[in-house]
Amino acid sequence: MEKLEMDEVLKKAEVLIEALPYIQKFNRKIIVVKYGGSAMTNPELQKNVIKDVTLLKLVGFKPIIVHGGGKEISRWIEKVGKEPEFVNGFRVTDAETMEIAEMVLGKVNKSLVAMVQELGVNAVGISGKDGGLLKCEKKYSDGKDIGYVGNIIGVDPSILLDLLEKDFLPIVSPIGVDENFTTYNINADDAACAIAKAVKAEKLAFLSDVEGVYKDFNDKSSFISNLTTKEAEALIGSGVIGGGMLPKLQNCTDAVKEGVNRVHILDGRIPHCLLLEIFTNNGIGTCFHE
């Protein structure tokens, strides 16, 4: 074997050895992956994420995928001649939009199931309606009625724990019902956070369209790779974090406070970001912990 070829082989072996303590540490532990953003709309990235999660399953993790579908929902809303409308980052969801959202999320859900199955792992797609998984109430945004948008008030993880016990990979779409069994669309970040807390996940990973948390987003040298809950709360209170990152930060902090050991914000546009964060010493995103 040529020296160059041998060096390449040895590098691969080193990567596997570096991953070994993490595989041992997280064996049979639950990890919740919130899947959204560009990683869902780019076919190549989509395949990479599904491969990553499937690999986690095959090396002994117990992954659960919670997915969004916002861009796809907007595309279908436009197809029927409606204009997508948002208030404070929440989609205004009338009855027709709710019907479209549930249809699209169901379609996305089953396509993800098929991709996992193709890689040799048994997956089951469900929504928050199934088994009473996600109980919600109507959400208002600054007092404004934004339609069929749900705020999670209860999680019954029984169906997820049963599926994990029977060696299935659950894939969850963020649809829930209220006490009158009215259907609501739920923010996928909120759903992932609530589920991670309910199943006492070891890890919760948000795949997003940003590298992680910056103290000043315009200053790339201000990237923060590790945040304690106290540091995160101080950052939230300082007012320097805005836009869609603020609720994400709050979700991460809440999850750690309620028992999730580590929460990660990762750039889903980077191929295999999930493996790089979990199985390497340095990681690539922002990690929240106590």
C-alpha positions as CSV (number, residue, x, y, z in Angstrom):
1,M,0.0,0.0,0.0
2,E,1.3,3.5,-0.9
3,K,2.3,5.8,2.0
4,L,-0.4,8.3,1.0
5,E,-3.1,5.6,1.0
6,M,-1.9,4.3,4.4
7,D,-2.0,7.8,5.9
8,E,-5.6,8.1,4.7
9,V,-6.5,4.8,6.2
10,L,-4.9,5.7,9.5
11,K,-6.8,9.0,9.6
12,K,-10.1,7.1,9.3
13,A,-9.0,4.8,12.1
14,E,-8.2,7.8,14.3
15,V,-11.7,9.3,13.6
16,L,-13.3,6.0,14.7
17,I,-11.1,5.8,17.9
18,E,-12.0,9.5,18.7
19,A,-15.7,8.5,18.4
20,L,-15.4,5.5,20.7
21,P,-15.8,7.1,24.1
22,Y,-18.8,9.1,22.9
23,I,-20.4,5.9,21.5
24,Q,-19.8,4.2,24.9
25,K,-21.1,7.2,26.9
26,F,-24.4,7.6,24.9
27,N,-25.2,4.0,24.3
28,R,-29.0,3.4,24.8
29,K,-29.5,7.2,25.5
30,I,-32.2,9.2,23.9
31,I,-31.3,12.0,21.6
32,V,-34.0,14.3,20.0
33,V,-33.1,15.9,16.7
34,K,-35.1,19.0,15.6
35,Y,-34.8,18.9,11.8
36,G,-35.6,22.0,9.8
37,G,-34.2,24.8,7.7
38,S,-32.1,24.4,4.6
39,A,-31.2,20.8,5.7
40,M,-34.8,19.9,4.8
41,T,-35.0,21.7,1.4
42,N,-31.6,20.7,0.0
43,P,-31.8,17.1,-1.2
44,E,-28.1,16.4,-0.6
45,L,-28.2,17.8,2.9
46,Q,-31.5,16.0,3.6
47,K,-29.8,12.6,2.8
48,N,-26.8,13.5,5.0
49,V,-29.0,14.3,8.0
50,I,-31.0,11.1,7.6
51,K,-27.7,9.1,7.2
52,D,-26.4,10.8,10.4
53,V,-29.5,9.9,12.5
54,T,-29.6,6.4,11.1
55,L,-25.9,5.9,12.1
56,L,-26.7,7.2,15.6
57,K,-29.4,4.5,15.8
58,L,-27.1,1.7,14.5
59,V,-24.3,2.5,17.0
60,G,-26.7,2.3,20.0
61,F,-28.4,5.7,20.4
62,K,-32.1,6.1,20.6
63,P,-32.9,9.0,18.3
64,I,-36.2,10.8,17.8
65,I,-36.6,13.2,14.9
66,V,-39.0,16.1,15.2
67,H,-39.4,17.9,11.9
68,G,-40.8,21.2,10.6
69,G,-41.9,22.0,7.1
70,G,-42.4,25.8,7.0
71,K,-41.0,26.5,3.6
72,E,-42.9,23.6,2.0
73,I,-46.1,24.8,3.7
74,S,-45.6,28.3,2.4
75,R,-45.1,26.9,-1.1
76,W,-48.4,25.0,-1.0
77,I,-50.2,27.9,0.4
78,E,-49.0,30.0,-2.5
79,K,-50.1,27.2,-4.9
80,V,-53.8,27.7,-3.8
81,G,-53.5,31.4,-4.3
82,K,-53.0,32.5,-0.7
83,E,-50.3,34.7,0.7
84,P,-48.3,33.3,3.7
85,E,-48.7,35.7,6.7
86,F,-46.6,35.9,9.8
87,V,-46.9,37.7,13.1
88,N,-43.8,37.9,15.3
89,G,-42.4,34.8,13.5
90,F,-45.6,32.7,13.9
91,R,-47.6,31.7,10.8
92,V,-51.1,33.1,10.8
93,T,-53.1,29.9,10.4
94,D,-56.8,30.0,9.4
95,A,-58.8,26.8,8.9
96,E,-57.7,26.4,5.3
97,T,-54.0,27.0,6.1
98,M,-54.3,24.5,9.0
99,E,-55.6,21.9,6.5
100,I,-52.7,22.6,4.1
101,A,-50.1,22.5,7.0
102,E,-51.3,19.1,8.2
103,M,-51.4,17.7,4.7
104,V,-47.8,19.0,3.9
105,L,-46.4,17.9,7.3
106,G,-47.9,14.4,6.8
107,K,-46.3,14.2,3.3
108,V,-42.9,15.4,4.7
109,N,-43.2,12.9,7.6
110,K,-43.7,9.9,5.4
111,S,-40.9,10.9,3.0
112,L,-38.5,10.9,5.9
113,V,-39.8,7.6,7.1
114,A,-39.1,6.1,3.6
115,M,-35.6,7.6,3.6
116,V,-34.7,6.0,7.0
117,Q,-36.3,2.7,5.9
118,E,-34.2,2.7,2.8
119,L,-31.1,2.7,5.0
120,G,-32.2,-0.4,6.8
121,V,-33.7,1.0,10.0
122,N,-37.3,0.7,11.0
123,A,-39.0,4.1,11.4
124,V,-42.5,5.1,12.3
125,G,-44.0,8.5,11.4
126,I,-46.5,10.0,13.8
127,S,-47.9,13.4,14.6
128,G,-48.5,14.9,18.0
129,K,-52.1,13.7,17.7
130,D,-51.1,10.1,17.9
131,G,-51.4,8.5,21.3
132,G,-52.2,11.9,22.8
133,L,-48.6,12.9,22.4
134,L,-48.9,16.7,22.3
135,K,-51.7,18.4,24.1
136,C,-52.0,22.1,23.4
137,E,-54.0,25.3,23.8
138,K,-54.6,28.2,21.5
139,K,-51.5,30.5,21.3
140,Y,-51.8,34.3,21.1
141,S,-49.0,36.5,19.8
142,D,-48.9,39.7,21.9
143,G,-52.6,39.3,22.5
144,K,-53.4,38.9,18.8
145,D,-55.4,35.9,17.5
146,I,-53.2,34.1,15.0
147,G,-55.6,31.2,14.3
148,Y,-54.9,27.5,14.8
149,V,-51.4,27.9,16.3
150,G,-50.9,25.8,19.4
151,N,-49.0,26.3,22.7
152,I,-48.0,23.0,24.2
153,I,-49.4,22.4,27.7
154,G,-48.8,18.7,28.1
155,V,-46.8,15.8,26.6
156,D,-47.6,12.1,27.0
157,P,-44.4,10.4,25.8
158,S,-45.8,6.8,26.1
159,I,-46.1,6.2,22.4
160,L,-42.5,7.4,21.8
161,L,-41.1,5.3,24.6
162,D,-43.0,2.2,23.3
163,L,-41.6,2.7,19.8
164,L,-38.0,3.2,21.1
165,E,-38.4,0.0,23.3
166,K,-39.5,-1.9,20.2
167,D,-36.4,-0.6,18.3
168,F,-38.2,1.8,16.0
169,L,-37.0,5.3,15.1
170,P,-39.9,7.7,15.7
171,I,-40.4,10.7,13.4
172,V,-42.8,13.3,14.7
173,S,-44.6,16.1,12.9
174,P,-45.6,19.1,15.1
175,I,-49.4,18.9,15.1
176,G,-51.4,18.7,18.3
177,V,-54.9,18.9,19.7
178,D,-56.6,20.8,22.5
179,E,-59.0,19.5,25.1
180,N,-61.8,19.6,22.5
181,F,-59.6,17.7,19.9
182,T,-59.3,20.8,17.7
183,T,-56.2,20.5,15.6
184,Y,-53.3,23.1,15.9
185,N,-50.0,23.7,14.2
186,I,-47.1,23.9,16.7
187,N,-43.7,25.5,16.3
188,A,-41.3,22.6,15.6
189,D,-38.7,24.0,18.0
190,D,-41.3,24.1,20.8
191,A,-42.4,20.5,20.0
192,A,-38.8,19.2,20.0
193,C,-38.0,20.9,23.3
194,A,-41.2,19.6,25.0
195,I,-40.6,16.1,23.8
196,A,-36.9,16.1,24.8
197,K,-38.0,17.1,28.4
198,A,-40.8,14.5,28.5
199,V,-38.6,11.6,27.4
200,K,-35.7,12.8,29.6
201,A,-33.4,13.0,26.6
202,E,-29.6,13.0,27.0
203,K,-29.3,15.4,24.1
204,L,-31.4,17.8,22.1
205,A,-30.0,19.1,18.8
206,F,-31.5,21.9,16.8
207,L,-30.5,21.9,13.1
208,S,-30.8,25.5,11.9
209,D,-29.5,27.9,9.3
210,V,-27.0,29.5,11.6
211,E,-23.6,28.3,12.9
212,G,-24.7,28.7,16.5
213,V,-24.9,31.7,19.0
214,Y,-23.0,34.9,18.5
215,K,-22.8,37.7,21.1
216,D,-22.8,40.0,18.1
217,F,-24.1,38.3,14.9
218,N,-22.2,40.8,12.7
219,D,-18.9,39.9,14.5
220,K,-17.9,36.4,13.6
221,S,-15.2,36.4,16.2
222,S,-17.9,36.6,18.9
223,F,-19.1,33.0,18.3
224,I,-19.9,31.2,21.6
225,S,-19.2,27.4,21.6
226,N,-20.4,26.7,25.2
227,L,-23.1,28.4,27.3
228,T,-24.2,27.6,30.8
229,T,-27.9,28.3,31.6
230,K,-26.8,31.3,33.7
231,E,-24.8,32.7,30.9
232,A,-27.6,32.1,28.4
233,E,-30.1,33.9,30.7
234,A,-27.7,36.8,31.0
235,L,-27.4,36.9,27.2
236,I,-31.2,36.9,26.8
237,G,-31.6,39.6,29.4
238,S,-28.9,41.8,27.8
239,G,-31.1,42.5,24.8
240,V,-28.2,41.8,22.3
241,I,-29.9,38.6,21.0
242,G,-32.9,39.2,18.7
243,G,-35.0,37.7,16.0
244,G,-35.6,34.0,15.7
245,M,-32.6,33.2,17.9
246,L,-34.2,34.6,21.1
247,P,-37.0,31.9,21.4
248,K,-34.4,29.2,20.4
249,L,-32.1,30.3,23.2
250,Q,-35.1,30.3,25.7
251,N,-36.0,26.7,24.5
252,C,-32.4,25.5,25.0
253,T,-32.1,27.0,28.4
254,D,-35.5,25.6,29.6
255,A,-34.6,22.1,28.3
256,V,-31.4,22.0,30.3
257,K,-33.1,23.3,33.4
258,E,-35.7,20.5,33.1
259,G,-33.2,17.7,32.8
260,V,-31.9,17.5,29.2
261,N,-28.1,17.1,29.8
262,R,-26.9,18.9,26.7
263,V,-28.6,21.0,24.0
264,H,-26.9,21.9,20.8
265,I,-27.6,24.5,18.1
266,L,-26.0,23.3,14.8
267,D,-25.7,24.6,11.3
268,G,-27.7,22.1,9.3
269,R,-26.1,23.4,6.1
270,I,-22.8,21.7,7.1
271,P,-22.7,18.1,5.9
272,H,-22.8,15.6,8.8
273,C,-22.9,18.4,11.4
274,L,-24.6,16.1,13.8
275,L,-21.8,13.6,13.8
276,L,-19.2,16.3,14.0
277,E,-20.8,17.7,17.1
278,I,-21.5,14.4,18.9
279,F,-18.5,12.3,18.0
280,T,-15.6,14.7,17.9
281,N,-13.7,16.5,20.8
282,N,-14.1,20.0,19.5
283,G,-17.6,20.0,18.1
284,I,-18.9,22.7,15.7
285,G,-22.0,24.4,17.2
286,T,-23.1,26.0,20.4
287,C,-23.6,23.6,23.4
288,F,-25.9,24.5,26.3
289,H,-25.4,22.9,29.7
290,E,-25.7,23.5,33.4
